[in-house]
Amino acid sequence: MSTQAAPASDVRAPAADPRGRRPLVLLGALVAAWAVPALTHLVGVDWLLIPVYLAAVVGLQRGLTTLLDRLVVAIVQSFGALVVAGLFFSYVGKLHPVVLAGSAFTLLVAAATRRDWRAPRLYRPADLAVVAGTVGVAVLTVVPFALRDLGGRIGIVAGGEDIARHMTLFEQIGRFGGFAFLHPPGDATLLPAAETEGIRAYPQGIYYTYAVVDRFLRSSDTSSTDPFTAVDTMLWLYVVTFVVLALVVLWSAARIAGPGARPLAVTAALAVVAAGVFFGEPVAVFVRGYPNELAGLVVAAALTALVVRPLTSRIDQIVTVALLVIALSFTYHLFLPFAGLLVLGWVARYRVWRSWQAVVIGVLAVPIVAITPIGLLHATTTQLLTSAGTALPSDKPAALLLVLLAAAGLVAAGGLRSPARRMAAFALLAAVSLQVVMGAWQLLTIGRTHYYFDKLLHVLVIVMLVLMGSLARLATTNGRRPLAVTAVVVLAVAGFFVVAGGRNHAVVPSYGVRLATGIDRGSPGGGRDAVFIASRFPEAENTVDVDLMGDPYRNFFGTLYGSVLQRNYRYGHDWYNFLNPTRGPRTLADLERQVSVSPVRVRIHVSDPRARFLTGPDAPTNVDAATLVAQRYPDRVQVVTH
């Protein structure tokens, strides 16, 4: 028998057996899991633990190729995991950075016993388009906030008014150290008594996340003692949420385009998607102040992409889908029916029920998903679906155009032959069907579409923006004509979003243009009044401060957000409702009645001698009205002139 020497390049020195050292490495990692957070907390740089944690998750991911792929999935996975962890930490009342980070890193070390940390491939060409689009949206969003003071930043999102309750809930969760619904109603001292039960049961995933991030940013184990810092922090976290929405939607659209699409074609499609995010419905949600809905849209976008093109690792896919559905339930459960249809389609298509891991994870996840819907049953009726709200009317023609473009992309260049295309078509059908059902229900009950129809339309728009990644297929065939056609479509649609917007394009330019250029400044007067009042009187001391220094909307927002900054929303709630200009005319008798039923003293702030919010032929100015009620109720009313 002859033997042949191996080539020199194949001759390797015996490698040391890594198994012998692996227990020591894991033990060292376990010690570091707690030692590093303790050290960062000691020197006050706990915020460093956030990128370190994401880097660890990125390295443990399977079924994803590039850094961007792993980072996006790590972000949405971590959101769902934090919600689940919050159910435990809420009982022990801990939002301590060392406890949270140490626990998280310990779980990652446990995961590392089953898989090694692997560096991802840096990027692929489509990733550059995703990053460029995200940076563009980030600049357009951040600059208007960065150029304003706190009052001006409040004014940008003040119009929706709901964000005042969101700010209060965020601070209440921080004080509790956990979900508010897991604490007795009587302990919720920041919330109004009339709304305590409803707000406590409200989906709280994003506010809990904000409270956790706030602790890491401040390297603190207690809630902020400075309300101005707390509110400003939440506003900036809200801005980050919108930027993350842009990132996830663009990444999801690129994933839908698939690996076979040309980079230039993907870039063209993502240009439309980026325009849709900043100049379409998502920015209208943003300027009205709905953090929970934005977070829900982030989850819906990621879930759509990962159901249409699943991860190659089966267990990672099952866990990720479960975490996303949990996150959606704890964020914006109006979108749960869409998620349910999407998951059912995925389970049927890939016969997921045959996996014992899927059965076990499903059994564990379903009760958690049900917590928020069940908790809201006592406060929810079918009439709620026909109620009014402060959301801006949706741009229905633009939504219809997105549906047509997404459908065109799905049937182009090969049609529905691939499994991914068929799942994408199912997602489109699910989103459109739910919209039709909601519209039919409202037309039959109140004769027109309203608030929740528009809210549900937002998830339809996001799903269509994700599915528009399929437009890249229009330019994948040979020849230049398809690419030219795609370019024309992209420019036309991008121009459509930039120029148009609002209800049936009645608002020109769009909300995104108005925000970026400063045409629409929101309500800075009310925001600055709020900061001014809270700065002068930081402690309410059994008193409610009422802003009558300017025009009706300035008074309305100044009173509302002033009570938030004073941490006195519990009593400011009734007064901002009284001052709401949309609630009809108010008389001096109405003002006196409101004073008489106030459970605490009333401090009225006046300034402009010509300002008037009362109506009637002999209606006094705000200064005169405040003076009259102070004379009638000297022990209950104090007038402060600025």
N, C-alpha and C positions, 0 to 999 in steps of 0.2 A: 504494500500500500504506500503510495507516494503522498507526501505532504507538501503543502504550499504555504510559504510564509505569508502572514497577513501583511498588507501594505502598511508602511510606516504610519500613515495617517490614522489607521484603525487601531494602533497599539496604544492602549491607555494604561496608566498606572492604576493599581487597585484603589478604588475610592473607599474612604472611611464609611463605615456603616452608620447612616444617619439615625437608625432606630435607637441606638444606644444613647445618643445625645438628645433625642426628641423629648423624653420626659423632663430633662433639665431645662430645655428651651421653653417648654410649656409652663413649667413651674416659674421660671423667670418672667414669662409673659403675664402670668397670673399675679405675681407680686407687683409688676409694673402697672397692671390694670388699676391698682389702688394707689400705688406710690406716686405715679405721675399726676393724677387728679389732685392728690393731697398737696403736691408741690406747687402746681399751678394755682391752686386756691390760696396757698400760703403767700405767694408773690402777687396775687391779684390778676392773673392772666388766664382765667378759666375759658375765655373765648377761644383760645388755641385748641381746646379739646374738640371743638366742633369739626374743624378740618381734619384733625387727627383721626377722629371717629369715622368720618366719611372715607378717608384714605384706607382705613382698615376694612371697611365694608366693600369698597371698590376692589380690593385685592382678593377678597373671598368670593366675589361673584363668579358664577359660571353661566355659560350660555350667552355671553355678551362679549363683543370683540374689543371695542375701542374704549378709551378713557371716558369719552362723553356718554357712550351707552351705559357704562357701569355707574357713572356719576348720577345720571338722571334717574335710573332705576333705584339706586341707593337712596336718593332723596325721598322718593315716594314710598319706598319700603320703610324707611325710618319714620316717616310720618305715621303710617299705620301701626308700626311697632310701638311708637311712643304713646299712641292712644291706648293700646292694650296695656302697656306698662303703667299708664296713668291710673288704671282701675285698681292696681295694687298700691301704688304710692299714695293715692288719695286716701286710703285707709290708714296708712301709717303717717300721713301728713308730712311727707318729705319732698321738698323741691331743692334739696341741698345738692350743689354741683358735684361734690365728691361722691355722694351716695348714688346719684343718677349716672355719672360717668363711670364710676367703679363697677356698678351693676352691668352697664352696657358693655364695657370692655371685658368683663368676666364672661358674658355670653358669647362674645366674639372669640375669646380664647377657647371656649368649649367648642365652637364651630370649627376652629382651627385644628381640633383633634381629628376631624374628618376630612379636611381639605387644607392644602397649603395656600399661603398667600402668593398670588401670581400677579406680576405687573401686566397691565393691559397694553395692547397696541395703542400707540399715541393717538392717531386719528386716521380718518379716511376723508376724501375730498368733500363729501356731503356734510361732514361735521363742521367744516369751516363755514359753510353757508348757514348752518344752525347757529353757530357762535356769532357770526356777523349780524344776523337778524336779531338775536337776543340783545346784543350790545346796542344796536340801533334803538330798539324798544326801550332799553334801560336808560339810555341818554335822554330820550324824549320824555320819559316818565320822571326821572330823578331831578332834572334841571328845574322844572317848575316848583318842586318842593324845596330844593336847595336854595333857591333865590328868595324864599319867603321866610319870615319869622314864624314862631309857633302859632300865633294867631292866624297868619295867612295860610299856613299848612292846614290848620283846622278848617278854615274857610273853604278850601278846595273840595273837601268831602262832606262839608256840613249839610249840604242840601238834602241828602238822603235821610238825615236826622237819626236813622237807626244806629249809626256808628257810635252815638253817645251811649246807648245801651251796651254795645259791644265793648267799648272802653271800660265801662263800669263792671261788666262781667269779667273781663280780663283782670282787672284789679281785684275783684272778689275772689277769683280763682287763686291769684297770687297770695292773698291773705289766708285762704284756706289751706294752701299747699296742695291743692288737688281739685278734682271736678266739683263744681258747686252742687250738683244734684245728689252727691253722696253725703251732703251735710244737712243738718236740720234747717228748715226754712227760717226759723227764728234767728239763726246765726248769720244770715245773709244781710248784714246791716247796711251794705252799700246799695242794695236793691230796693225799689219802692214796694211797700207792703201790698199794694193792689196787683202788682205784676210779679211778685217774688216767685210764686209757684211756676208760672209759665216760663219766666226767664231761666229759672234754675234747671228746668227740664230741657231747655233749648240745646241743640247740638253744640258741643263745647270743644271739639277736637282742636280747632285752630287756635282758640283762646288759651287752652292748656299748653299748646305748643309755644305760643308767644310767651306765656308765663315762664316756661322752662328756659327758653332762649334768653329771656330777660335776666334770669338768675346768672347764666353763664356770661353774659355781656358785662354784668356788674360785679361778677365774682362774689356773689352774696348768697347767703342762705335764708334771707328774709325778703319780704316784698319791699318795694321802694317807698321810702318815707316822703319823697318829693313827688307830688302829683304831676308837676310840669314835666319832669323827666320821664315819668311813667307814660303819660299820654304821648309825648314826643317819640319815645321808644316804640310804642305800638304803631304810631303813624308810619315810622320808617320800616317796621316789620311788615306793615301792610303794603308799602311800596315794593319791598322785596318779594312779597307774595305775588304781586302782579308780574314782576320780572320773571319769577319762577314759572308762572303760567305761560309767558311767552316762550321760555326755554323748553318746557315740556311739550307744548303744542307744536313748535317747530321741529323738535326731535321726533315726535310722534309722526308728523307728516313725512319726514325723511325716512322713517322706518317703514311707513306704508309704501313709499316709492319703491323700496326694495333694492337689493344689491345690484340689479341689472340696469338700473336707470343711469343715464349719463349725468355726470356732475353738473354740467351746464343746465340741463333740463331740470334737475333737482333744485338748483339755485333759482331758476325762474319760477318754479312752483312755490318755493319757500318765500319768494318776494311777495307773492299774492297772500300767502298765509300771514306773514308779518304785517302786511297792510291791514289784513282782516282783524288781527289782534288789537292793533293800536288805533285804527280808524273805524272799527266796527263795533259790534255789541260789547265785547269784553271791556273796552275802556269806558263805556257807558255804565257798566256794573261798577267799575273802579271808582269813578267820580261820585257815585251815589253812596259809597261807603259800605260795601258788603264783603268783609273779609271771609266770612264762612262760605259764601257762594263762590268767590274766587278760588278758594281752596278746593271746593267741590268740583269746579271746572278743571282744575289741575288733575285731580284724581280721575275724572271721567276721560280726559284726554289720554292719560297714561294707560288706563284700563282698555280703552279702545285699541290702542296700538299693540298692546301685549296680548290681546285676545285675537286680533287679526294675524299678527306674526308672533307666535309664542316663543318663549325662551327655549333653547335646545335642552336645557337641564329640566327634566320633568318636575323634580321636587322643588326647584327654585320657582318654576312657573306656578305651581299649586300654591306655595306659600305666598308669593307675590300677589296673586289674584285675591287670596283670602284677606291679606292685609289691606289691599286697595278697597275692597268692599266694606271692610270694617271702618276704614278711614272715611269713606263716603257717608256711611251711616252716622258717624259722629261729627260730620261736617255739614252736609246739606242733603237731608234724606228725601227731598223732592226728586232727586236724581236716582234714588234707589231702584225704582221700577226699570229704568233704562239699564242700570248695572245688572239687575236680575235677569233681564232678557238676554243681555250680552253674555253673561256667565252660563246661562242655560244653553245658548247656542254653542259656546265653546265646549261645554261638557258633552253635548250630543255629538259635535263634530269629531272630537278626539277621544270619545268614549272614556272620559276621565273617571267615571264611576268604577271602572275596572281596577283602579289603583287603590290599594289599601291605604296608602298615605293620604290620598285625596279624601277618602271616607273619614279617616281620623281627623284630619284638619277641618273638614266640613262640619263634623259633629262639634268640634271645639269652637269654630267660628260663628256658627249660626246663632247661638245664644247671645254672643257679644254684639253681633249685628242687630239683634232685636232690641237691645237695651234702649236706645234712643226712641225708636218708633213707639215702643210700649210705654215708655215714660211720658210721651206726649199725648197718649190716647185720651186722657181726661180733659186736655185742653184743645182737642182737635175734633172738628165735625166736617161733614161734607160741605157745609156752607163756607168753611174757610177757603175752599178752592175758588169761591166767587168773590172773596173779599178784596178791598182796594188796598193799595200800598203806595210807597213813594218811589218805586222803580220807574225809570224813564221808559216811555213807550218804545217797543222794539221796532227796528227797521225791517219790516216784513218783506218788502221787495228784495232787499239785500240778502235776507235769509233764503228766499226762494232761489235767487241766483246762485248762492253757494250750493244748494241742493242739486241744481242742474249741473254745475261745474263738477261737483264730486261724482255725480252719476256718469257724466261724460268721461271723466278720467277712468272710471271703473270698467266701462265697456270698450274703451279704446285699446288698440294694440293687443289683440288676443282675447278681449272680452273676459268672461268669467270662468275661464278654463282652470285657473289655478285655485287651490284651496283658500289662499289668502284673499284673493279677489272675492270669492264667494262669502267669506266671513265678513269682509268689508261691506259687501252689499247687504248682508244681514244686519250689520250695525246701522247702516243708512236706513233700512226699512224699519228697524226698531225705533230709532229716534223720530222718524217721520210719523209712524203710527201712533206713538204716545202723544205727539203734538196734535194730531187729528182728534184723538180721543178727548184731550183736554179742551180743545176748541169746541167740539160738539157738545160736551157737557156744559160749558159756559153759555153757548148759544141757546141751548134748550132751557137753561135755568134763569139767566138774566138777559138774554137776547144780544149779547155782545161778548167779545173776548176782553179779558182784563188781566190784572196783575200777575197771577200765577201762570197764565198762558204765556206772558212775556218772559217770566222766569224760566219756564220750561223751554222756551225758544232759545234761551242762552245756551243750554247744553246742546241743543240741535245745531246751533251755529258752531260751537267748539268741535263737535264731532265732524261736521262737514269740513271745517278747516283742516282737521287731521286727515280726513279722507282725500282732501285735495292734493295730498302727496302723490296720488295716482295720476295727476295731470302730467307728471314727469314722463309718463309713458307715451304722451302725445309726440314726444320728440325722440323716441328711441329707435324708430325705424330709419332705414337708410335714406339719405337724401337731405337736402336743406329745407325743403318746403315745410315739412312738419315742424321743424324748429322755428321757422319764421312765423308760422301760424301760432305756435305756442307763445312766442315773444309778443305778438300783437294782442293775444288774449290776456297775457300777464299785464301788459301796460294798460290795457283798457280796464281791467278789473281793479288794478291798483289805483288808477285815477278815479274810478267809481267810488272806492272807499275813501279816498282823500277828500274829494269834493263833496260827496253826499254823506248823509247820516241822519240820525233822528227818526222821528215818526214819518214814514213814507217819504223820506228825503226832504222834509219840511225845514230841517235845520241845516243850513249851509254856511260855513263849512262844517265838517263833522266834529263830534265831540273831541276826538283826538287832536285835530288841528287847533281847536279852541283851547285845549289844555296846553299844548306845546307852545303856542304863540302868546298865551296870556289873554286872549280875547275873552275867555270865560274865566274870571278870577274866583268864582264861587261866592262865598259870603265872608270876605276878610274882615268886614266891620264887626259882624257878630263874633267871629273868632277872637279878634283883638279886644272887644268888650269883655269876653269871657276871661281872657288872660289878665286884663286890667282889674276886673272885679276880684278874681281869685288872688291876685297879688296884694291888693289892698286889704282883703278880708280872707286870709287863707283858712281860718277856722270858722265854720258856720256858727258854732255855739248856739244850737237850738234856734237858728234863724235861717230863713230862706231869702236869698238875694234875687231881686227882680230887676231886670234891665229895662228901663224906659228912656234910655238916653238918645235914641234915634228913631229911624223908621221901623215899621212893624216887623219886617224880617230880621233886621239887625237886633231888635229887642228879643225876638223869638229865639234866635241862635245864641245870643249873648247870655240869656237866662239858662238855656239848656246846657251849653258847654261850660258855662261858669259853674253850674252845680256839679258837673262832672269833675272839674278841676278842684273844687272844694271838697270832693268826695261826699256830696250832699244831694246826689241825684234822687235819693229816696224822697226828698221833699220838693226838689226842683221840678220833678216829673209833672206834678199837678199844675204848676205855674206855666211851664212851657206849653202844656196842652191848652191852657187858658189863653195864652198869647198867640197861638197858632193862627196866622192870618187866613188860613183856609177853612177855619171852623165857623166863619160867619161874623157878623158885626157884634161888637161889644159896647155896652153902655156903662155909665158910671155906677148904676145899680149892680151890674154884673161884677164890676171890680170890687165894690163893697162886699158883695156876697162871697166872693173868692177870699177876701181878707178874713171875713168872719168865720169861715170854715177851716182856715189854715191851722194845722196842729202846732205850728211854731210861729214865732215872731216873723214879721215881714219887713225886709229892708229894701226900700225902693230907691234905685239910682236914676237920677235925672240929670240932664245937661242942656240939650237944645230947647230953648223956650218956645220954639215953633212946632216941635214934634208933637204929633197927636195920633193915637191909635184907637181912641174911642170914637163912636159914631153917634149921629143924632144932630138935630138942629142947634142945640146948645152944648154940644160936647166940649168939655174943657181940654186944654192941652195936657200933655203928660205931666208937666210941672204942677199945673193947677190941680189935676186929678190926684196926684200924690199928696199934695198939701191938704186937700179936702178929706181924703180917707185917713190921713194922719191926725187931723183934728177930731174926726169922729171916733177913731180907735187909737188914742194916744198911747195906750199900754201895749198895743199890738203892732204898730207901724212906726218905722223910722225912715225918714227921707234923707238921702245923701245927695248933695248937689256937687257936680264935678265941673 
